[in-house]
Amino acid sequence: MSLFGVGLDVEVKRINTNFKMQIIKRGGIGIHSLGVIFKQMDNNGNKKLDKEEFTQALNTFGIFPKVWEVQALLKFYDVDQDGNISFDEFMRGLREPLTARRSNMVTRAFAVMDKDGSGVIGVKDIDAIFDVSCN
């Protein structure tokens, strides 16, 4: 399913890949370092990136997209469509899609944890597999 149209999807992917590579070059590898980078980009401290902050962040990383490219990237990142990019949305936008092998592992791990088969992992499910007793 295409988010924008094939040509624009390719362009968004190209710019986003470049953005990811620039972040990695500056040490953005783990969740903690990505959190630090996100906080640096969040100029007003509201824990979200608006269009101006996101554009400035891209520029800081040496990426100077056209206005329509910024709009497409914002649409790609802003899953809840509130006009801002939260940290969770930022992380999702940077994440690579799961390979079939990893997706299968996640599905199997979820099935192990979902003891009651409800499709939701609740406190009872975790209680059934996690022993907190001290020996």
C-alpha positions in Angstrom: 0.0 0.0 0.0 1.4 3.3 -1.0 1.3 6.2 1.4 1.8 9.0 -1.2 2.2 7.4 -4.6 5.1 5.3 -5.8 7.4 8.2 -6.8 6.9 10.1 -3.6 7.2 7.0 -1.5 10.6 6.4 -3.0 11.7 10.0 -2.4 10.5 9.9 1.3 12.4 6.6 1.7 15.5 8.1 0.2 15.5 11.2 2.4 14.6 9.2 5.5 17.5 6.7 4.8 19.8 9.7 4.5 18.5 11.1 7.7 19.0 7.8 9.5 22.6 7.5 8.2 23.4 11.0 9.4 22.0 10.2 12.8 24.0 7.1 13.0 27.2 9.0 12.0 26.6 11.2 15.0 26.2 8.3 17.5 22.4 7.8 17.3 22.5 4.0 17.6 20.6 3.0 20.7 17.3 4.2 22.3 19.2 6.4 24.8 21.3 8.2 22.2 18.3 8.7 20.0 16.4 10.1 23.0 19.2 12.6 23.5 19.2 13.6 19.8 15.4 14.0 19.9 15.6 16.3 23.0 18.2 18.4 21.2 15.8 18.7 18.2 12.9 19.6 20.5 13.6 23.4 20.8 10.5 24.3 22.8 10.7 21.3 25.2 7.2 20.0 24.6 8.4 16.5 23.8 7.2 16.7 20.2 8.7 18.0 17.0 6.7 20.5 15.0 7.3 21.2 11.3 9.8 24.0 12.0 11.8 21.9 14.6 11.8 18.9 12.2 13.0 21.0 9.3 15.7 22.5 11.4 16.8 19.1 12.6 17.0 17.8 9.0 19.1 20.9 8.1 21.4 20.3 11.2 22.0 16.8 9.8 22.9 18.3 6.4 19.6 17.5 4.7 17.8 20.4 3.0 14.6 19.1 1.6 12.1 21.0 -0.4 8.9 22.1 1.3 6.8 19.3 -0.3 9.5 16.8 0.9 9.2 18.0 4.5 5.4 17.7 4.3 5.7 14.2 3.0 8.2 13.2 5.7 6.0 14.8 8.3 3.1 12.7 7.0 5.2 9.6 7.1 6.3 10.2 10.7 3.2 11.7 12.2 1.1 8.6 12.6 -1.6 10.1 14.8 -1.9 13.1 12.5 -1.7 15.8 15.2 0.8 17.9 13.3 3.7 16.9 15.5 6.2 14.0 15.8 6.3 12.4 19.2 9.4 10.4 20.3 7.5 7.1 19.6 6.6 8.3 16.1 10.3 9.4 15.7 11.5 5.9 16.7 8.9 4.2 14.4 10.0 6.4 11.5 13.6 5.4 11.9 13.0 1.7 12.5 13.6 -0.7 9.7 10.7 -3.1 8.9 10.9 -6.5 10.5 12.3 -9.3 8.4 10.0 -12.4 8.0 12.3 -14.3 10.4 12.2 -11.6 13.1 8.4 -11.1 12.7 8.0 -14.9 13.2 10.1 -14.7 16.4 8.0 -11.8 17.8 4.8 -13.7 17.0 6.1 -16.8 18.8 7.3 -14.8 21.8 4.0 -13.0 22.1 2.2 -16.4 22.0 4.4 -17.7 24.8 3.5 -14.6 26.9 -0.2 -14.5 26.1 -1.0 -17.4 28.4 -4.8 -17.0 28.2 -4.8 -16.6 24.4 -6.8 -13.3 24.6 -4.5 -11.5 22.1 -3.5 -9.1 24.9 -0.7 -9.5 27.4 -2.1 -8.6 30.7 -0.9 -8.7 34.3 -2.2 -12.2 34.8 -0.2 -13.4 31.8 3.0 -11.9 33.1 2.3 -13.2 36.6 2.0 -16.7 35.2 5.5 -16.6 33.7 7.4 -14.2 36.0 8.6 -15.4 39.4 9.4 -12.5 41.7 10.2 -14.6 44.8 13.5 -14.2 46.4 15.6 -17.3 47.0 
